Amino acid sequence: MISTVHNGRLPVVDALRALAASVVLVHHLDVVFPSGLARSVGTTTIMHALVDQISQLNVQAVLLFFVISGFCIRNTSRKYDFRVLNDVTEYGVKRFGRIVPPYLIALAYTFVVGIIIGATSNSSYSTATFFGNLFFLQSPANTRGTWFPPFGGNGPLWSLSFEVFYYLIYPVMTILEINVIAPRLRGQVVSVLVICSFFISNVALVCYNVSPNPIFLFVTLYYVWALGAAAEDVYRDRSKTWCLIGVLCLLGLALQAILWIRESATLESMLYGTVIAGIWLLVQHMQEFWGKFGPKALNVIVLNGARIGGISYGLYLIHYPTLLVVNFMFEDSVSGMIFAAVVSFLLATAVETAGWRIRRVILRPLSAKAAAIKPADLSAIEGEPGSKRPLS
């Protein structure tokens, strides 16, 4: 695992973003271009079986995004004291600048695609649905208690509302951690926070089953996001690794035991998130080993994957409507599938570039602080200053 910071970012984190976005893309290629994909890899070949397995990891890919998000937000927000209004404002502006501009572009693009393919009469294009998505209140269309489905049937947009919800509650959770939990504990605060997040998510699941609505649904996966934040804490203090892994093993066994009694897609997602975080922690703990003894090919793969990771957010937002419009124009064919994938990457680059330019304007008042970043500072993963707050 590459642990060095490159251009203010951790390449391995961006490579994981690329991996997650690529899995989601393969899944939707399988959904939108099933015949084209089958003709390109065969129907009884090892490659077809591999592609099919990758496609089935769609949910796990989104959960990996949540873990990555928790890791990065924990890291880049360490300098903030959320009891200070200016710090809360700066945190909010930076999150707004990163998420919203590409998201608005994606909503507009999805509407244009709907016009081209003649689908705007569908209820997912309604004004109410648009505003519901504009305020990040959408949830998967097939879940109970949904207020608004993803706009224009752009399925991947459901996870953005979960992300934004976690951004909103993170300052509150951090204040509780510093002022309530940490002063009463000496030692494994990280493990206690993970257990607390596990309890919160399960209580939310009970509440959701009683009164289904998106807010409770958002909280049910907060545990997975919090695992990413815990991984960042452990990155800074490796002595906490094995205790946290032990806690994850116990929580994973508890989830599996419940699943043997009662099926639950949400509990399955929590279990998958636990496994993903556990693997993350093990690889993270062995990163010096990988750096010294791992194959050089691994470094090459990570560094090249990191380049794709830089446009992963844009790719996640716009690939599905792109696949739909290309399928509409060229039908389900091998050439159409390849063209759709290529166009998805090109448009993702354009969306990220446009979002970056808009973000520069939004964040210009904060640029003086950003200029103080030290190149080797881990907390510059997303190009933000280091921490002044002591570790938990």
C-alpha positions as CSV (number, residue, x, y, z in Angstrom):
1,M,0.0,0.0,0.0
2,I,1.4,3.4,-1.0
3,S,1.4,5.7,2.1
4,T,3.3,8.7,0.7
5,V,1.4,11.8,-0.2
6,H,1.6,12.8,-3.8
7,N,0.6,16.3,-4.9
8,G,-1.2,16.7,-1.6
9,R,-3.2,13.4,-1.9
10,L,-2.9,9.8,-1.0
11,P,-2.7,7.9,-4.3
12,V,-4.1,4.7,-2.7
13,V,-7.3,6.6,-1.6
14,D,-7.8,7.9,-5.1
15,A,-7.1,4.5,-6.6
16,L,-9.8,3.0,-4.3
17,R,-12.2,5.7,-5.6
18,A,-11.4,4.6,-9.1
19,L,-12.0,1.0,-8.2
20,A,-15.4,1.7,-6.7
21,A,-16.5,3.9,-9.6
22,S,-15.3,1.3,-12.1
23,V,-17.3,-1.4,-10.4
24,V,-20.5,0.7,-10.5
25,L,-19.8,1.5,-14.2
26,V,-19.4,-2.2,-15.0
27,H,-22.6,-3.0,-13.2
28,H,-24.6,-0.5,-15.2
29,L,-23.0,-1.6,-18.5
30,D,-24.3,-5.0,-17.6
31,V,-27.7,-3.6,-16.9
32,V,-28.0,-1.3,-20.0
33,F,-25.9,-3.2,-22.5
34,P,-26.4,-6.9,-21.5
35,S,-26.2,-8.2,-25.1
36,G,-23.3,-6.0,-26.0
37,L,-21.4,-7.1,-22.9
38,A,-22.2,-10.8,-23.5
39,R,-21.1,-10.6,-27.1
40,S,-17.8,-8.9,-26.1
41,V,-16.8,-11.4,-23.4
42,G,-18.8,-14.5,-24.4
43,T,-21.5,-16.1,-22.3
44,T,-19.7,-19.2,-21.0
45,T,-16.2,-17.8,-20.6
46,I,-14.1,-17.1,-17.5
47,M,-14.1,-13.5,-18.5
48,H,-17.9,-13.4,-18.5
49,A,-18.0,-15.0,-15.0
50,L,-15.5,-12.4,-13.8
51,V,-17.5,-9.5,-15.2
52,D,-20.7,-10.9,-13.7
53,Q,-19.0,-11.2,-10.3
54,I,-17.7,-7.6,-10.6
55,S,-21.2,-6.4,-11.5
56,Q,-22.7,-8.1,-8.4
57,L,-20.3,-6.0,-6.2
58,N,-22.2,-2.8,-7.0
59,V,-23.6,-2.3,-3.5
60,Q,-20.2,-3.1,-1.9
61,A,-18.6,-0.4,-4.2
62,V,-21.0,2.2,-2.9
63,L,-20.2,1.1,0.7
64,L,-16.5,1.5,-0.2
65,F,-17.3,5.1,-1.2
66,F,-18.8,5.7,2.2
67,V,-15.7,4.3,4.0
68,I,-13.5,6.5,1.8
69,S,-15.6,9.5,2.5
70,G,-15.5,9.0,6.2
71,F,-11.7,8.6,6.1
72,C,-11.2,11.8,4.1
73,I,-13.7,14.0,6.0
74,R,-12.1,12.9,9.3
75,N,-8.7,13.8,7.9
76,T,-9.5,17.1,6.3
77,S,-11.6,18.4,9.1
78,R,-9.2,17.9,12.0
79,K,-8.2,21.5,12.0
80,Y,-11.7,22.7,12.7
81,D,-13.2,23.5,16.1
82,F,-16.9,23.0,15.4
83,R,-17.8,25.1,18.4
84,V,-16.5,28.1,16.5
85,L,-18.9,29.6,13.9
86,N,-16.1,30.5,11.4
87,D,-14.8,26.9,11.4
88,V,-18.3,25.5,10.8
89,T,-18.8,28.0,8.0
90,E,-15.5,27.1,6.4
91,Y,-16.2,23.4,6.7
92,G,-19.6,23.9,5.1
93,V,-18.4,26.0,2.3
94,K,-15.6,23.5,1.4
95,R,-18.1,20.6,1.4
96,F,-20.6,22.7,-0.7
97,G,-17.8,23.6,-3.1
98,R,-16.8,20.0,-3.6
99,I,-20.1,18.3,-3.9
100,V,-22.7,20.7,-5.3
101,P,-21.3,22.2,-8.6
102,P,-20.7,18.8,-10.3
103,Y,-24.0,17.6,-8.8
104,L,-26.0,20.5,-10.3
105,I,-24.3,19.8,-13.7
106,A,-25.3,16.1,-13.4
107,L,-29.0,17.1,-12.7
108,A,-29.0,19.3,-15.7
109,Y,-27.4,16.7,-17.9
110,T,-29.8,14.0,-16.7
111,F,-32.7,16.3,-17.7
112,V,-31.2,16.9,-21.2
113,V,-30.8,13.1,-21.6
114,G,-34.5,12.7,-20.6
115,I,-35.5,15.1,-23.4
116,I,-33.4,13.3,-26.0
117,I,-34.7,9.8,-25.1
118,G,-38.3,11.1,-24.6
119,A,-38.6,10.1,-21.0
120,T,-39.5,13.4,-19.3
121,S,-43.1,12.4,-18.9
122,N,-41.9,9.9,-16.3
123,S,-42.6,10.9,-12.7
124,S,-38.9,10.8,-11.9
125,Y,-38.6,14.0,-14.0
126,S,-41.3,15.8,-12.1
127,T,-40.7,19.3,-10.6
128,A,-41.2,17.9,-7.1
129,T,-38.7,15.1,-7.7
130,F,-36.2,17.7,-9.0
131,F,-36.5,19.9,-5.9
132,G,-36.3,16.8,-3.7
133,N,-33.0,15.9,-5.3
134,L,-31.9,19.5,-5.3
135,F,-32.1,19.4,-1.5
136,F,-30.6,15.9,-1.2
137,L,-33.8,14.1,0.0
138,Q,-33.8,11.3,-2.6
139,S,-33.5,7.7,-1.7
140,P,-33.5,4.5,-3.7
141,A,-36.8,4.1,-5.6
142,N,-37.3,0.6,-4.3
143,T,-37.1,1.4,-0.6
144,R,-40.0,1.9,1.7
145,G,-40.9,5.4,2.7
146,T,-39.2,7.1,-0.3
147,W,-40.1,10.7,-0.6
148,F,-38.3,11.3,-3.9
149,P,-36.6,8.8,-6.2
150,P,-33.3,9.8,-7.9
151,F,-34.0,12.4,-10.5
152,G,-34.5,11.1,-14.1
153,G,-33.9,7.6,-13.0
154,N,-30.2,8.4,-12.5
155,G,-29.9,5.6,-9.8
156,P,-26.4,6.4,-8.5
157,L,-27.7,9.8,-7.2
158,W,-29.3,8.1,-4.2
159,S,-26.0,7.8,-2.3
160,L,-25.3,11.5,-2.5
161,S,-28.2,12.3,-0.1
162,F,-26.6,9.8,2.4
163,E,-23.2,11.5,2.0
164,V,-24.6,15.0,2.5
165,F,-26.5,13.9,5.6
166,Y,-23.3,12.6,7.1
167,Y,-21.5,15.8,6.3
168,L,-24.3,17.7,8.1
169,I,-24.2,15.6,11.3
170,Y,-20.4,15.2,11.5
171,P,-19.8,18.5,13.3
172,V,-22.4,17.6,15.9
173,M,-20.9,14.1,16.4
174,T,-17.4,15.5,16.7
175,I,-18.5,18.0,19.4
176,L,-20.0,15.1,21.3
177,E,-16.9,13.0,20.9
178,I,-14.6,15.8,22.2
179,N,-16.8,17.1,25.0
180,V,-18.7,14.0,26.1
181,I,-17.0,10.8,25.2
182,A,-13.2,11.5,25.1
183,P,-13.0,13.2,28.6
184,R,-14.6,10.1,30.2
185,L,-12.4,7.6,28.4
186,R,-8.7,7.0,28.4
187,G,-7.5,4.6,25.7
188,Q,-9.6,3.1,22.9
189,V,-11.9,6.0,22.1
190,V,-12.0,5.0,18.5
191,S,-13.5,1.6,19.3
192,V,-16.1,3.1,21.6
193,L,-17.1,5.6,18.8
194,V,-17.5,2.7,16.4
195,I,-19.7,0.8,18.9
196,C,-21.7,4.0,19.4
197,S,-22.2,4.4,15.7
198,F,-23.2,0.8,15.4
199,F,-25.9,1.3,18.1
200,I,-27.1,4.5,16.5
201,S,-27.5,2.9,13.1
202,N,-29.4,-0.1,14.5
203,V,-31.7,2.1,16.5
204,A,-32.4,4.0,13.3
205,L,-33.1,0.7,11.5
206,V,-35.7,-0.1,14.2
207,C,-37.3,3.4,13.8
208,Y,-37.2,3.0,10.0
209,N,-39.2,-0.3,10.2
210,V,-41.7,1.4,12.5
211,S,-41.9,4.6,10.4
212,P,-40.2,4.3,7.0
213,N,-38.7,7.6,5.8
214,P,-35.4,8.7,4.2
215,I,-34.0,10.4,7.4
216,F,-34.0,7.1,9.3
217,L,-32.7,5.3,6.2
218,F,-29.8,7.7,6.0
219,V,-28.8,7.0,9.6
220,T,-28.9,3.2,9.1
221,L,-25.7,3.4,7.2
222,Y,-24.0,6.0,9.3
223,Y,-22.1,3.1,10.9
224,V,-20.4,2.3,7.6
225,W,-19.3,5.9,7.1
226,A,-18.1,6.1,10.7
227,L,-15.8,3.1,10.0
228,G,-13.9,5.2,7.5
229,A,-13.4,8.0,10.1
230,A,-12.2,5.3,12.6
231,A,-9.7,4.0,10.0
232,E,-8.3,7.5,9.7
233,D,-7.8,7.7,13.5
234,V,-6.0,4.3,13.4
235,Y,-3.9,5.5,10.4
236,R,-2.4,8.1,12.8
237,D,-2.1,5.8,15.8
238,R,-1.4,2.2,14.7
239,S,-1.5,1.0,18.3
240,K,-5.3,1.0,18.1
241,T,-5.5,-1.3,15.1
242,W,-5.9,-4.7,16.7
243,C,-8.4,-3.6,19.3
244,L,-10.6,-2.0,16.6
245,I,-10.3,-5.1,14.4
246,G,-11.4,-7.2,17.3
247,V,-14.4,-4.9,17.8
248,L,-15.2,-5.2,14.1
249,C,-15.1,-9.0,14.3
250,L,-17.5,-9.0,17.2
251,L,-19.9,-6.6,15.5
252,G,-19.7,-8.6,12.3
253,L,-20.5,-11.8,14.1
254,A,-23.5,-10.1,15.8
255,L,-24.7,-8.9,12.4
256,Q,-24.4,-12.3,10.9
257,A,-26.2,-13.9,13.8
258,I,-29.1,-11.5,13.3
259,L,-29.1,-12.2,9.5
260,W,-29.5,-15.9,10.2
261,I,-32.7,-15.1,12.1
262,R,-34.0,-12.4,9.8
263,E,-33.1,-11.2,6.4
264,S,-32.4,-7.5,6.0
265,A,-30.7,-5.7,3.1
266,T,-29.6,-2.9,5.5
267,L,-28.0,-5.3,7.9
268,E,-26.3,-7.0,5.0
269,S,-24.9,-3.6,3.9
270,M,-23.7,-3.0,7.5
271,L,-22.0,-6.4,7.4
272,Y,-20.4,-5.7,4.1
273,G,-19.2,-2.3,5.4
274,T,-17.7,-4.1,8.4
275,V,-15.7,-6.5,6.2
276,I,-14.5,-3.7,3.9
277,A,-13.3,-1.7,6.9
278,G,-11.6,-4.7,8.4
279,I,-9.7,-5.4,5.2
280,W,-8.8,-1.7,4.9
281,L,-7.4,-1.7,8.5
282,L,-5.3,-4.9,7.8
283,V,-3.8,-3.5,4.6
284,Q,-3.3,-0.1,6.2
285,H,-1.4,-1.8,9.1
286,M,0.8,-3.6,6.6
287,Q,1.5,-0.6,4.4
288,E,5.2,-0.5,5.2
289,F,5.5,-4.1,4.2
290,W,3.8,-3.4,0.9
291,G,6.0,-0.4,0.3
292,K,9.2,-2.4,0.9
293,F,8.4,-5.9,-0.4
294,G,5.3,-5.5,-2.5
295,P,5.6,-5.8,-6.3
296,K,6.5,-2.7,-8.2
297,A,3.5,-3.5,-10.4
298,L,1.3,-2.7,-7.5
299,N,2.7,0.8,-7.2
300,V,2.1,1.3,-11.0
301,I,-1.5,0.1,-10.7
302,V,-2.2,2.4,-7.7
303,L,-0.6,5.5,-9.3
304,N,-2.5,4.9,-12.6
305,G,-5.7,4.1,-10.7
306,A,-5.3,7.4,-8.8
307,R,-5.5,9.3,-12.0
308,I,-8.9,7.8,-12.7
309,G,-9.8,8.4,-9.1
310,G,-9.5,12.1,-9.7
311,I,-12.6,12.0,-11.9
312,S,-14.4,9.3,-10.0
313,Y,-17.1,11.6,-8.6
314,G,-17.9,13.0,-12.0
315,L,-18.0,9.5,-13.5
316,Y,-20.3,8.3,-10.7
317,L,-22.7,11.2,-11.3
318,I,-23.0,11.1,-15.1
319,H,-22.3,7.7,-16.4
320,Y,-25.8,6.2,-16.1
321,P,-27.6,8.8,-18.2
322,T,-24.8,8.6,-20.7
323,L,-25.3,4.8,-21.0
324,L,-29.0,5.4,-21.5
325,V,-28.7,8.0,-24.2
326,V,-26.0,6.0,-26.1
327,N,-28.2,2.9,-25.9
328,F,-31.1,5.0,-27.3
329,M,-29.0,6.1,-30.2
330,F,-27.0,2.9,-31.0
331,E,-29.0,0.2,-29.3
332,D,-27.5,-2.7,-27.3
333,S,-24.3,-3.4,-29.2
334,V,-20.7,-3.9,-28.5
335,S,-19.7,-0.7,-30.3
336,G,-22.4,1.2,-28.5
337,M,-21.2,-0.1,-25.1
338,I,-17.6,0.8,-25.8
339,F,-18.6,4.2,-27.0
340,A,-20.8,4.8,-24.0
341,A,-17.9,3.9,-21.6
342,V,-15.5,6.2,-23.4
343,V,-17.9,9.1,-23.5
344,S,-18.6,8.5,-19.8
345,F,-14.9,9.0,-18.9
346,L,-14.7,12.1,-21.2
347,L,-17.8,13.7,-19.7
348,A,-16.6,12.9,-16.2
349,T,-13.4,14.8,-16.9
350,A,-15.4,17.7,-18.2
351,V,-17.7,17.7,-15.2
352,E,-14.8,17.6,-12.7
353,T,-13.0,20.3,-14.5
354,A,-16.0,22.6,-14.6
355,G,-16.7,21.8,-10.9
356,W,-13.1,22.6,-10.0
357,R,-13.3,26.0,-11.7
358,I,-16.5,26.8,-9.9
359,R,-15.0,25.6,-6.7
360,R,-12.0,27.9,-7.1
361,V,-14.4,30.9,-7.2
362,I,-16.4,29.7,-4.2
363,L,-13.3,29.0,-2.1
364,R,-11.2,31.9,-3.2
365,P,-11.6,33.7,0.1
366,L,-10.1,30.6,1.8
367,S,-7.2,30.3,-0.6
368,A,-4.8,32.1,1.7
369,K,-5.2,29.4,4.4
370,A,-4.9,26.6,1.8
371,A,-1.5,28.0,0.7
372,A,-0.1,27.1,4.1
373,I,-0.3,23.3,3.4
374,K,2.9,21.4,3.8
375,P,3.4,19.0,0.8
376,A,4.1,16.0,3.1
377,D,1.1,16.6,5.4
378,L,-1.2,13.6,5.4
379,S,-4.1,15.9,6.2
380,A,-3.8,17.4,2.8
381,I,-5.5,14.4,1.2
382,E,-8.1,16.8,-0.3
383,G,-5.9,19.8,-0.4
384,E,-6.7,21.3,2.9
385,P,-4.6,22.4,5.9
386,G,-3.4,20.1,8.7
387,S,-4.8,19.5,12.1
388,K,-4.5,21.7,15.2
389,R,-6.9,19.5,17.2
390,P,-5.3,16.7,19.3
391,L,-6.1,13.2,18.3
392,S,-8.7,11.2,20.1
